């Protein structure tokens, strides 16, 4: 499993995705009907369906069934959804005034109103301890929510909130849920507890959940935005832990068991296999899935990693250009490494603050010897009597991660640093090794949302919830914290790039590249889009089958 760092701050527009040509305008008049089965690396079965509850995990059910004031488009940028626009103030009192679209309605025909926004806020504030820490902190900035009229709601903030577009990820139906315990009511279904019928505001409604296998969705005939979905049904097939590796999903596509495959974890060999399959279209483009190596500076890690020059030697010893070439350029020759620990390479605010770190074995050895390290008879360094032998933890069974680790192992051996592989299953890597800090180096990826650069305070700030390295630098934390309250994108980016430049000097992390996003689909499934964001279902209402299923 890859981790999403939830973007709660930063109004940062992203440049359009560089991608292979996709199905654009329909080749003929879309047909209605049929069922499409989807599988993908991010489509893992949640513990329960309420995506607001941290214990449930991500919820494809809420993503398809519910809308928010904003949605994320194919270019990883926010777009108005339930609202036509939002007016906000830059001086006290800080307010956000949401203007809800007149046509927005629930699947039972009820209008979506300001009361639904108010109810959503009240429900979430009552569940603060059950929300993820980042989401809870964001709602703590809200002072009050006021109904202005049926289609207008005003949110008053305690302080500026750069990530205000991330508020109200999914709006809840007040008329269906009022009086219910929201922490219990949507664990196995998204329905009106009073009628037992599915309810939602998105293009599909949850029909059934076959635990351990799949969830089934049915078209929302009353979908209010644009047009109802062309497909009758959508089936999301789960595969965990095999989802992290891709082999079984490629096998499903080969056997015709799924119609759409969406993954940022496939190896070049797997992509070549997909491209060779008859009547399968394979699209490749840049994703928001950012690969990196975390370095453990704190307790649990190798004591030598507390020394900055040792960490810098690692950065000089790894040939990131060669990694990008070996891993991704066979899939897409436009791929290159990332020189930022904050911005994606295609962001308008990207600055190559890490470009100093190109393969330089002499510089890596100089830094180690400046720390008093001596090379032993086996040509591995020892420092103060400690062998420079580091555990590199990553997902086991993942062909691309194994290849990455082996390349890094070879590169660092050439500068006198020993790498010991530590492969682990998904739950052990993320719920034990990273959380407990029992690693030296860790290879994994973050999923970067539209506001994620501002959310880097969770990754690199002192005591950050997802700061697995244990890095703590007062000025960096101050900048990252300040970025959460800056509304102007250019000014915010300047502060974040200043923090990134310091990160490059301190090296608690080594940025590698954005993993390519691969979307393979049967030629009969039309209008499947390639997106930067890892939301498989951007524009799903436009999918249609050239031949019924």
C-alpha positions as CSV (number, residue, x, y, z in Angstrom):
1,X,0.0,0.0,0.0
2,X,1.2,3.5,-0.8
3,X,0.4,6.3,1.6
4,X,-1.5,9.5,0.7
5,X,-0.4,12.6,2.4
6,X,-3.7,14.4,2.6
7,X,-3.4,17.9,1.3
8,X,-4.9,20.3,3.7
9,X,-3.2,23.4,2.6
10,X,-1.9,25.3,-0.4
11,X,-3.7,26.7,-3.4
12,X,-1.2,25.4,-5.8
13,X,-2.2,25.0,-9.4
14,X,-0.5,22.2,-11.3
15,X,0.5,22.3,-14.9
16,X,-1.3,20.0,-17.3
17,X,-0.2,16.4,-17.3
18,X,2.2,15.3,-20.0
19,X,0.6,12.1,-21.1
20,X,0.2,9.8,-24.0
21,X,-2.8,10.6,-26.3
22,X,-6.1,9.5,-24.6
23,X,-9.6,8.9,-25.8
24,X,-10.8,12.4,-26.3
25,X,-14.1,13.2,-28.0
26,X,-16.3,10.1,-28.5
27,X,-15.7,8.3,-31.7
28,X,-19.4,7.8,-32.1
29,X,-22.5,8.5,-30.1
30,X,-22.1,7.0,-26.6
31,X,-24.3,4.0,-25.9
32,X,-26.1,3.4,-22.6
33,X,-25.9,0.2,-20.7
34,X,-23.5,-2.5,-19.7
35,X,-21.1,-3.2,-16.8
36,X,-17.4,-2.4,-16.5
37,X,-15.1,-4.1,-14.0
38,X,-12.1,-2.1,-12.7
39,X,-9.0,-3.2,-10.9
40,X,-6.0,-1.2,-9.8
41,X,-3.2,-0.8,-7.3
42,X,-5.0,1.9,-5.3
43,X,-8.3,0.0,-5.2
44,X,-7.8,-1.8,-1.9
45,X,-10.6,-3.1,0.2
46,X,-11.2,-0.8,3.2
47,X,-12.0,-2.0,6.7
48,X,-15.3,-0.2,6.4
49,X,-16.9,2.3,3.9
50,X,-17.0,5.6,5.8
51,X,-14.0,7.3,4.3
52,X,-14.1,10.1,6.9
53,X,-13.1,7.6,9.7
54,X,-9.4,6.9,10.0
55,X,-10.1,3.3,11.0
56,X,-11.9,2.6,7.7
57,X,-9.2,3.7,5.4
58,X,-9.8,5.0,1.9
59,X,-13.3,4.6,0.6
60,X,-14.0,4.1,-3.1
61,X,-17.7,3.9,-2.2
62,X,-17.8,7.5,-1.0
63,X,-15.7,8.7,-3.9
64,X,-18.2,7.4,-6.4
65,X,-21.4,8.0,-4.4
66,X,-20.8,11.4,-2.9
67,X,-19.6,14.8,-4.2
68,X,-18.0,17.8,-2.4
69,X,-17.9,21.5,-3.1
70,X,-14.8,20.8,-5.2
71,X,-13.5,17.8,-7.1
72,X,-10.0,17.0,-8.4
73,X,-9.7,17.0,-12.2
74,X,-7.5,14.9,-14.5
75,X,-4.7,17.6,-14.0
76,X,-4.6,17.1,-10.2
77,X,-6.2,20.6,-9.7
78,X,-9.4,21.5,-7.9
79,X,-12.6,22.4,-9.8
80,X,-15.9,23.6,-8.5
81,X,-18.4,20.7,-8.2
82,X,-21.4,21.1,-5.9
83,X,-20.7,24.9,-5.8
84,X,-20.7,27.4,-8.6
85,X,-18.1,29.5,-6.8
86,X,-16.8,30.4,-3.3
87,X,-16.1,34.0,-2.1
88,X,-13.4,34.3,0.5
89,X,-11.9,37.2,2.5
90,X,-8.2,37.8,3.1
91,X,-8.7,39.9,6.2
92,X,-10.5,39.2,9.5
93,X,-13.1,37.9,9.9
94,X,-11.9,35.2,7.6
95,X,-14.9,33.8,5.8
96,X,-15.8,31.4,3.0
97,X,-19.1,31.8,1.3
98,X,-20.2,28.8,-0.7
99,X,-22.8,29.2,-3.5
100,X,-24.4,25.8,-4.1
101,X,-25.5,25.0,-7.6
102,X,-29.3,25.2,-8.0
103,X,-29.5,21.8,-9.8
104,X,-27.4,19.9,-7.2
105,X,-29.6,17.2,-5.7
106,X,-29.6,13.8,-3.9
107,X,-30.4,10.6,-5.6
108,X,-33.8,10.5,-3.8
109,X,-34.7,13.9,-5.4
110,X,-34.1,16.1,-2.4
111,X,-32.1,19.3,-3.1
112,X,-28.6,19.7,-1.8
113,X,-28.7,22.7,0.5
114,X,-26.8,24.7,3.0
115,X,-28.2,22.5,5.7
116,X,-26.3,19.6,4.3
117,X,-23.0,21.6,4.6
118,X,-23.9,22.6,8.1
119,X,-24.8,19.0,9.1
120,X,-21.5,17.7,7.6
121,X,-19.5,20.1,9.7
122,X,-21.4,19.2,12.8
123,X,-21.0,15.5,12.2
124,X,-17.3,15.7,11.7
125,X,-16.7,18.0,14.7
126,X,-18.4,15.4,16.8
127,X,-16.0,12.7,15.6
128,X,-12.7,14.6,16.0
129,X,-11.0,11.7,17.7
130,X,-11.9,9.3,14.9
131,X,-10.7,11.5,12.1
132,X,-7.2,11.5,10.7
133,X,-5.0,14.0,12.6
134,X,-4.6,16.2,9.5
135,X,-8.4,16.3,8.8
136,X,-9.1,17.0,12.5
137,X,-6.6,19.9,12.5
138,X,-8.2,21.4,9.5
139,X,-11.7,21.4,11.0
140,X,-10.3,22.9,14.2
141,X,-9.6,26.1,12.2
142,X,-13.4,26.5,11.5
143,X,-15.1,28.7,14.0
144,X,-18.6,28.3,12.8
145,X,-20.8,27.4,9.8
146,X,-23.8,29.6,9.1
147,X,-26.8,29.0,6.8
148,X,-27.4,32.1,4.8
149,X,-30.2,30.8,2.7
150,X,-31.1,27.4,1.1
151,X,-28.3,27.5,-1.4
152,X,-25.7,29.7,0.4
153,X,-23.6,28.8,3.4
154,X,-20.9,30.8,5.2
155,X,-17.9,29.3,7.0
156,X,-16.0,31.5,9.5
157,X,-12.4,30.6,10.1
158,X,-10.2,31.3,13.1
159,X,-7.2,32.0,10.9
160,X,-6.4,31.9,7.1
161,X,-6.5,28.4,5.8
162,X,-4.6,27.9,2.5
163,X,-6.1,24.5,2.0
164,X,-9.7,25.6,2.3
165,X,-10.7,23.8,-0.9
166,X,-10.1,20.6,1.0
167,X,-12.8,21.3,3.5
168,X,-16.0,19.1,3.1
169,X,-14.4,16.4,0.9
170,X,-17.8,14.7,0.8
171,X,-21.1,16.5,1.7
172,X,-23.5,14.3,3.7
173,X,-27.3,14.1,3.3
174,X,-28.7,15.8,6.4
175,X,-32.3,14.6,5.8
176,X,-31.1,11.0,5.8
177,X,-28.6,11.0,8.6
178,X,-29.9,13.5,11.1
179,X,-30.3,11.8,14.5
180,X,-27.9,8.9,13.5
181,X,-24.5,8.1,15.0
182,X,-22.3,8.9,11.9
183,X,-19.5,6.8,13.4
184,X,-21.6,3.7,13.0
185,X,-24.2,4.3,10.3
186,X,-22.1,3.9,7.1
187,X,-19.7,1.1,7.9
188,X,-21.0,-1.4,5.4
189,X,-23.2,0.6,3.1
190,X,-23.9,4.2,1.8
191,X,-27.7,4.3,2.3
192,X,-30.5,6.2,3.9
193,X,-30.9,4.5,7.3
194,X,-34.6,5.4,7.3
195,X,-35.4,3.6,4.0
196,X,-32.5,1.3,3.6
197,X,-32.0,2.6,0.0
198,X,-28.7,3.7,-1.5
199,X,-28.2,7.4,-1.4
200,X,-25.7,9.8,-2.9
201,X,-24.9,12.8,-5.1
202,X,-22.4,11.2,-7.4
203,X,-22.8,9.4,-10.7
204,X,-23.0,5.9,-9.1
205,X,-24.7,4.5,-6.0
206,X,-23.4,1.7,-3.8
207,X,-25.4,-1.4,-4.7
208,X,-23.6,-4.2,-2.7
209,X,-20.3,-5.1,-1.0
210,X,-19.0,-8.6,-1.5
211,X,-16.4,-8.6,1.3
212,X,-13.0,-9.9,0.2
213,X,-13.8,-9.5,-3.5
214,X,-15.6,-6.4,-4.9
215,X,-18.1,-3.6,-4.5
216,X,-20.8,-3.1,-7.1
217,X,-22.3,0.2,-8.1
218,X,-25.4,1.1,-10.0
219,X,-26.0,4.2,-12.0
220,X,-27.6,7.2,-10.2
221,X,-30.5,8.0,-12.5
222,X,-30.9,11.4,-10.9
223,X,-27.3,12.4,-11.2
224,X,-27.6,16.2,-11.6
225,X,-24.3,17.2,-13.2
226,X,-24.1,17.0,-17.0
227,X,-25.7,13.7,-17.6
228,X,-26.3,10.4,-15.8
229,X,-23.6,7.8,-16.3
230,X,-23.7,5.9,-19.5
231,X,-22.9,2.5,-17.8
232,X,-25.6,0.6,-15.9
233,X,-23.1,-0.7,-13.4
234,X,-19.5,-0.5,-12.3
235,X,-17.7,-3.2,-10.4
236,X,-14.6,-2.4,-8.4
237,X,-12.5,-5.6,-7.8
238,X,-10.2,-5.7,-4.8
239,X,-6.8,-7.3,-4.7
240,X,-4.8,-7.0,-1.5
241,X,-1.9,-7.5,-1.0
242,X,-1.4,-8.4,-4.7
243,X,-2.6,-4.8,-5.6
244,X,0.8,-3.5,-4.5
245,X,2.7,-5.7,-7.0
246,X,0.6,-5.6,-10.2
247,X,1.2,-9.2,-11.4
248,X,-2.3,-10.5,-10.5
249,X,-4.0,-7.5,-12.0
250,X,-2.0,-7.9,-15.3
251,X,-3.2,-11.5,-15.2
252,X,-6.8,-10.4,-14.8
253,X,-6.4,-8.1,-17.8
254,X,-4.8,-10.9,-19.8
255,X,-7.6,-13.3,-18.9
256,X,-10.3,-10.7,-19.6
257,X,-11.5,-10.7,-16.0
258,X,-11.3,-6.9,-15.7
259,X,-12.0,-4.2,-18.3
260,X,-9.9,-1.3,-16.8
261,X,-6.5,-1.5,-15.0
262,X,-5.2,1.6,-13.2
263,X,-1.8,1.4,-11.5
264,X,1.2,3.5,-10.6
265,X,3.3,0.5,-9.5
266,X,3.8,-1.6,-12.7
267,X,7.3,-2.5,-13.9
268,X,8.5,-1.9,-17.4
269,X,8.1,-5.7,-18.1
270,X,4.5,-5.6,-17.0
271,X,3.8,-2.5,-19.2
272,X,5.4,-4.3,-22.2
273,X,3.1,-7.3,-21.5
274,X,0.0,-5.1,-21.4
275,X,1.0,-3.3,-24.7
276,X,1.3,-6.7,-26.4
277,X,-2.2,-7.8,-25.5
278,X,-4.7,-7.7,-28.4
279,X,-7.6,-5.2,-28.2
280,X,-6.1,-3.5,-25.1
281,X,-5.2,0.2,-25.1
282,X,-2.4,1.2,-22.7
283,X,-1.9,4.8,-21.7
284,X,1.1,6.1,-19.7
285,X,1.7,9.5,-18.1
286,X,3.1,11.3,-15.1
287,X,1.3,10.7,-11.9
288,X,1.0,12.3,-8.5
289,X,2.7,9.2,-6.9
290,X,6.1,10.5,-5.7
291,X,8.8,7.9,-5.0
292,X,11.5,8.7,-2.4
293,X,13.8,7.2,0.3
294,X,13.2,8.3,3.9
295,X,16.3,8.4,6.2
296,X,15.7,7.6,9.8
297,X,17.6,10.2,11.9
298,X,16.0,9.4,15.2
299,X,15.9,6.4,17.6
300,X,15.5,3.1,15.8
301,X,17.8,4.1,13.0
302,X,21.6,3.6,12.5
303,X,23.3,6.1,14.8
304,X,25.6,7.3,11.9
305,X,22.6,8.7,10.1
306,X,22.3,11.4,12.7
307,X,25.3,13.0,11.0
308,X,24.5,15.3,8.1
309,X,27.6,14.5,6.0
310,X,26.8,10.7,6.1
311,X,23.3,11.5,4.8
312,X,24.8,13.8,2.1
313,X,27.2,11.0,1.1
314,X,24.2,8.8,0.5
315,X,22.6,11.4,-1.8
316,X,25.9,11.7,-3.8
317,X,26.3,7.9,-3.9
318,X,22.9,7.2,-5.4
319,X,22.7,7.7,-9.2
320,X,19.1,9.0,-9.5
321,X,19.5,9.7,-13.2
322,X,20.4,6.1,-13.8
323,X,17.5,4.9,-11.6
324,X,15.0,6.9,-13.6
325,X,16.5,5.6,-16.9
326,X,16.5,2.0,-15.8
327,X,13.1,2.0,-14.2
328,X,10.9,4.3,-16.2
329,X,12.4,5.4,-19.5
330,X,11.5,2.1,-21.1
331,X,7.9,2.9,-20.3
332,X,8.0,6.6,-21.2
333,X,11.3,8.2,-22.5
334,X,10.3,11.6,-21.2
335,X,10.8,10.6,-17.6
336,X,13.4,12.2,-15.4
337,X,14.3,12.4,-11.8
338,X,12.7,14.8,-9.2
339,X,14.9,17.5,-7.6
340,X,12.3,18.6,-5.1
341,X,10.9,17.1,-1.9
342,X,7.9,19.5,-2.0
343,X,6.6,20.0,-5.5
344,X,5.9,17.6,-8.4
345,X,8.1,18.2,-11.4
346,X,5.2,19.4,-13.5
347,X,4.0,22.0,-10.9
348,X,4.3,25.6,-11.9
349,X,6.2,26.2,-8.6
350,X,8.7,23.4,-9.0
351,X,12.3,24.4,-8.3
352,X,15.2,21.9,-8.6
353,X,16.6,22.5,-5.1
354,X,18.2,19.1,-5.0
355,X,20.0,19.3,-8.4
356,X,23.5,19.4,-6.6
357,X,23.0,15.6,-5.9
358,X,24.3,13.9,-9.0
359,X,26.3,10.7,-8.8
360,X,29.7,11.7,-7.4
361,X,31.6,8.8,-5.7
362,X,34.6,10.9,-4.9
363,X,32.5,13.5,-3.0
364,X,30.6,10.7,-1.2
365,X,33.9,9.2,0.0
366,X,35.3,12.7,0.9
367,X,32.2,13.4,3.1
368,X,32.5,10.0,4.9
369,X,36.2,10.5,5.5
370,X,35.6,14.0,6.8
371,X,33.5,12.2,9.5
372,X,36.4,10.0,10.4
373,X,35.2,7.0,8.5
374,X,37.8,4.5,7.4
375,X,37.4,1.9,4.6
376,X,37.9,-1.7,5.7
377,X,39.5,-4.6,4.0
378,X,36.2,-5.4,2.3
379,X,36.0,-1.8,1.0
380,X,33.1,-0.9,3.3
381,X,33.4,2.1,5.6
382,X,33.4,2.0,9.4
383,X,32.9,5.1,11.5
384,X,33.8,5.2,15.2
385,X,34.0,1.4,15.1
386,X,30.5,1.1,13.6
387,X,30.2,-0.6,10.2
388,X,28.2,1.6,7.7
389,X,25.6,-1.1,7.1
390,X,22.1,0.2,6.5
391,X,18.7,-1.6,6.4
392,X,16.6,-0.5,3.4
393,X,13.0,-1.4,4.0
394,X,10.4,-1.6,1.2
395,X,7.5,-3.7,0.0
396,X,8.3,-7.4,-0.6
397,X,7.1,-9.0,-3.8
398,X,7.0,-5.8,-5.8
399,X,9.2,-6.3,-8.9
400,X,9.9,-2.6,-9.4
401,X,10.8,-1.9,-5.8
402,X,13.1,-4.9,-5.8
403,X,14.8,-3.6,-8.9
404,X,15.2,-0.2,-7.3
405,X,16.6,-1.6,-4.1
406,X,19.1,-3.7,-6.0
407,X,20.3,-0.8,-8.1
408,X,20.7,1.4,-5.0
409,X,22.5,-1.4,-3.3
410,X,25.0,-1.8,-6.1
411,X,25.5,2.0,-6.4
412,X,26.2,2.5,-2.7
413,X,28.5,-0.5,-2.5
414,X,30.7,1.3,-4.9
415,X,31.2,4.1,-2.4
416,X,31.7,1.8,0.6
417,X,28.2,1.7,2.0
418,X,26.5,-1.6,2.6
419,X,22.8,-1.9,2.0
420,X,20.9,-4.8,3.6
421,X,17.4,-5.4,2.0
422,X,14.5,-5.6,4.4
423,X,11.4,-6.7,2.5
424,X,8.1,-6.5,4.3
425,X,4.4,-6.9,3.5
426,X,2.2,-3.8,3.3
427,X,0.7,-3.8,6.8
428,X,4.1,-4.5,8.4
429,X,6.0,-1.8,6.4
430,X,3.4,1.0,7.1
431,X,1.8,0.0,10.4
432,X,4.9,-1.3,12.2
433,X,8.3,-0.5,10.6
434,X,7.6,3.1,9.5
435,X,5.3,4.0,12.5
436,X,7.8,2.5,15.0
437,X,10.9,4.0,13.3
438,X,12.7,0.7,13.2
439,X,14.5,1.2,9.9
440,X,17.6,3.0,8.5
441,X,16.3,3.8,5.0
442,X,12.7,3.2,3.6
443,X,11.7,3.2,0.0
444,X,8.0,4.0,-0.7
445,X,5.9,6.7,-2.2
446,X,3.5,9.5,-1.3
447,X,0.3,10.3,-3.2
448,X,0.4,14.1,-3.7
449,X,-3.0,15.9,-3.9
450,X,-3.7,19.4,-5.1
451,X,-2.9,20.9,-1.7
452,X,-0.2,18.5,-0.7
453,X,2.9,20.8,-0.8
454,X,1.4,22.8,2.1
455,X,0.8,19.5,3.9
456,X,4.5,18.8,4.0
457,X,4.5,20.0,7.7
458,X,3.2,16.5,8.4
459,X,6.1,14.9,6.6
460,X,9.0,17.1,7.6
461,X,7.8,19.3,10.5
462,X,8.9,18.5,14.1
463,X,6.6,15.9,15.4
464,X,4.7,15.6,12.1
465,X,2.1,12.8,12.0
466,X,3.8,11.2,9.0
467,X,7.4,12.4,9.7
468,X,8.8,8.9,9.8
469,X,12.4,10.1,9.5
470,X,12.2,11.9,12.9
471,X,13.7,15.0,11.3
472,X,13.2,18.2,13.3
473,X,14.6,21.6,12.1
474,X,13.0,24.6,13.7
475,X,13.2,27.0,10.7
476,X,11.8,24.3,8.3
477,X,8.9,23.6,10.7
478,X,8.2,27.3,10.9
479,X,8.1,27.7,7.2
480,X,6.0,24.7,6.6
481,X,3.6,25.7,9.3
482,X,3.4,29.3,7.9
483,X,2.6,27.9,4.4
484,X,-0.6,26.4,5.7
485,X,-1.9,30.0,6.3
486,X,-0.7,31.7,3.1
487,X,-3.5,32.2,0.6
488,X,-1.4,33.5,-2.3
489,X,0.1,30.6,-4.4
490,X,3.2,32.5,-5.4
491,X,4.0,33.6,-1.9
492,X,3.3,30.2,-0.4
493,X,5.5,28.6,-3.0
494,X,8.4,30.9,-2.1
495,X,8.2,29.8,1.5
496,X,7.9,26.1,0.6
497,X,10.9,26.3,-1.7
498,X,12.9,28.0,1.0
499,X,12.1,25.0,3.3
500,X,12.9,22.6,0.5
501,X,16.3,24.2,0.0
502,X,17.0,23.6,3.7
503,X,15.8,20.0,3.4
504,X,18.3,19.6,0.5
505,X,21.1,20.7,2.9
506,X,19.9,18.4,5.7
507,X,18.9,15.4,3.6
508,X,16.3,13.6,5.8
509,X,14.9,12.2,2.5
510,X,16.2,11.6,-1.0
511,X,13.7,12.4,-3.8
512,X,13.7,10.0,-6.7
513,X,10.9,10.5,-9.3
514,X,7.2,10.4,-9.9
515,X,6.1,6.9,-10.7
516,X,4.4,6.6,-14.2
517,X,0.7,6.1,-14.1
518,X,-0.5,3.2,-16.4
519,X,-4.1,2.9,-17.5
520,X,-4.9,-0.2,-19.6
521,X,-8.4,-0.8,-20.8
522,X,-10.3,-2.9,-23.3
523,X,-10.8,-1.1,-26.6
524,X,-14.5,-1.5,-26.2
525,X,-14.5,0.8,-23.1
526,X,-14.5,4.3,-24.4
527,X,-13.6,7.7,-22.8
528,X,-11.3,6.3,-20.1
529,X,-9.0,9.1,-19.1
530,X,-5.3,9.2,-18.0
531,X,-5.1,11.5,-15.0
532,X,-2.3,12.8,-12.8
533,X,-4.3,12.2,-9.7
534,X,-4.6,8.5,-8.6
535,X,-8.4,8.8,-8.7
536,X,-9.3,6.0,-11.1
537,X,-12.8,7.4,-11.6
538,X,-12.3,11.0,-12.9
539,X,-15.0,11.4,-15.6
540,X,-16.4,7.9,-15.0
541,X,-19.9,9.1,-16.0
542,X,-18.5,9.5,-19.5
543,X,-17.3,5.9,-19.8
544,X,-19.3,3.8,-22.2
545,X,-19.2,0.4,-23.9
546,X,-19.0,0.2,-27.7
547,X,-20.5,-3.3,-27.3
548,X,-22.7,-4.3,-24.4
549,X,-21.5,-6.5,-21.6
